[in-house]
Each structure stands twice: as C-alpha cells, then as structure tokens.
Amino acid sequence: MTGCDTSLPPGLLVLLSGPSGSGKGNVSRLLLDRMPRLVLSVSATTRAPRENEAEGVDYYFKTEKEFLDIAKKGGFLEYKRVFGMNYYGTPRAFVDQQRAQGRDVLLEIDVTGALEVKRKVPDAVSVFVMPPSFAELERRLRGRGTEDDETVAVRMRTAYDELKSARLYDYFVVNDDLEKAAGEVRAILEASRLEVRRRLDVIGAIMEGERQR
Amino acid sequence: MTGCDTSLPPGLLVLLSGPSGSGKGNVSRLLLDRMPRLVLSVSATTRAPRENEAEGVDYYFKTEKEFLDIAKKGGFLEYKRVFGMNYYGTPRAFVDQQRAQGRDVLLEIDVTGALEVKRKVPDAVSVFVMPPSFAELERRLRGRGTEDDETVAVRMRTAYDELKSARLYDYFVVNDDLEKAAGEVRAILEASRLEVRRRLDVIGAIMEGERQR
C-alpha cells in the first residue's frame, strides 16, 4: 500500500433532504432494499421507545443526561430539540463505524441538519429531492388525506423556504417518477465512489505496485 | 423561466484520459453506441485527409494558415503540433454547439490537453481510466503484438508519468472489466447532469412556478 493518509473512508455518507411530500422516504426505502451496502443512519433520541421499537435498530434511546453528555463531547453530527421536548441527534460513531467497514450511510435529514453535517463531514454527498412543481407537491400532500388546509399551507411555505437552500446541495433530483428518481440517486452514489478524492489509495497502490516490480 | 443566467449548458463536456492500453477507446465506443445523446468531439487537423475520411465527421481538415488563424482567435480548447509536423486541435465551436443542443460531448484526450481544456471549461467532467496494475497494462500492450520492446517500455514510462496527474481529474475508473468500466463512466455522466450547478434553471423554474400560482 501507499501510506497515503489523505484518503477518505471507503463508505459514503449520503444526506437526503427534501420537503415533506417530496417522496424522499420512498426513494430511501427503494435504495435500502436494493443496495446491500447501504444502511440507514440510526438516530439517538430522548423520547421513550414505542412498543415495537428496538434499541440500536430504530433508535438509540438515551436519557436526557446521556444525550447531553454525548452532545458536549461532540458525539453528534447534528442534533436538535423538537417542540422544546425530546432531543434527536445523529451519532457520529455509528456513521464513522459503518463507513470504515465500507458501508454507505443514508441520512434522511432536514435542510438545517444537512448543512450542519456537511460542515462537519465535508465529503458527505448531499442530495435534494423535489417534486416537479409546487402544484404537484400540494396534490401529494392533500392526497394523503391526513392533513388539514392549515397544515398543508404550512408545509407548502416550509417547502418553498427549503427549496431556497437547494443550491447549497451537491445534487438536485426531481421526483416525478419514483423509479427514475431512485435510479438517479443510485447513479449519484455510484459516481461519488469514483471521485478521485476517494480513490487516492487506489492510485497510490497502482503506482507502488509498479515501483516494486 | 427564472432569468437565472448562472446555469451551465444542458450538455456535458466529458474528458476521458488514460494511458495507451488503458482501454479508454473501447470504453468510449461502448458508451457512444449506447448513449444516443453522447457524441464524440471532432478535432481539427492540418494533415491531409485519408481515403475514407470525411470532413466534419472524422476531422475538420484545415490548411496551416486556417488552423493558426482559428488558434489566434481562441477557437481551440486545446491544440498541439505533433512531431513538429501536423497540428491537431479541439474546436471550441463544435463543443459549444453540441452542448447547447443538449448533447454530451466526449473528448478522448491526453493529460496535458485535458488539463488545458479544464482550465478553459471548468465544468468539464474529467475521468481518468487505468488498468488495475502496470503488469496488466504491459500484458495488454504486448498482447497487441504490434509494438517492440522499446515502444512498450516508452509507453510504460509515459503511463507512469500520466498516472501521477490522475489526482487532478474528477473521477478515477479502473478498467479491469470493460462492461463494468463503461457502466461506471455512464454513472458519472448521469450523476454529473444532476449536479446542482447544472440545475439552477430547474430550481429557479420550480420556484417561479410557485410565485405565479
């Protein structure tokens, strides 16, 4: 090997954002089903486990003291308190371990969180998913049949604000067709693995092989 | 539309480099066969046309005066004189026209040329193709049966020098299997089209659509 210390972990960190109704959850599920090397990031939370939730699978369940201790030591790539109640965070250790083992870690995350993670992990690959139009976004939100007019209106305004930050991402995917959108995110992952900055060890090994012939 | 002037042409410029014996020509042919939107850049040259060569298909054939006039006006993305004899260059106009029409332009080019084009076209996507080892490179060069020991030795040294520049490229593809390597370059092209910097007009159009609802 080359002794080149500049290379990045073998696995990717993928940040997937998009407004509620963008279909990013469906894109995630499709990719997780099809890509054996891809795993979903497991968050930590201070909320109580629900009946069918398992520690380390659905969440890492923490007391508030435990959570804040981890936060103080820089153990979260990002965290936040929701409605002044429960904390949610992305444990850095889980992401680092998976990536070191060659697994790609997928993180479904809002814009604020994604930008925070990107500052801490500059080689994270960030993807913004959006329906082809706001009319279509509204149609999907109303189609759920679970949200009243006011909730839909709030979600639409939030989506507009989030879209303003889309240009801070690496990639922009229009989800007008789930299979197409998932295929595009997959191509982004495949290409990202081939970025030169992630392959300095491969280049170094080929050169070292020649010097030792 | 959005009036956003910062977006890039719809088509890509793809720079494909790699040592003689890397198989980049085979990768190119496979992709050109399969991707209808991908076209090969047509070079200009001062050498005489061969029997079966057609103007504007194989080359743009120029007199030396014509060629140097174009060069003086900045009409080439790169050009060089080979063995102090004939000039070869990449006409900027061809590349620009194809990209404006939404076609991706593939340019098979040496390292020096690629770096020169990249300076002039910063959004060009550069890919370095390499066999898995120098032993394999030598095997392929000898397998051609057309090159004597000295020529092979020169090509091997040149390859080593070129590989030193691989880290200046965007992507690094190991060609140990033609289908796999072509698939990887294809993923790079698909992902590159989704880069945010190329989709500012799409983002702008979605936002404008919402403002006008």
Interface residues (C-beta under 8 A of the other chain):
Chain A: F128 M130 P132 S133 F134 A135 Y160 L163 K164 A166 R167 L168 Y169 D170 Y171 F172 V173 V174 E184 A187 I188 E190 A191 S192 L194 E195 V196 R199 L200 V202 I203 I206 M207 G209 E210 R213
Chain B: F128 M130 P132 S133 F134 A135 Y160 L163 K164 A166 R167 L168 Y169 D170 Y171 F172 V173 V174 E184 A187 I188 E190 A191 S192 L194 E195 V196 R199 L200 V202 I203 I206 M207 G209 E210 R213
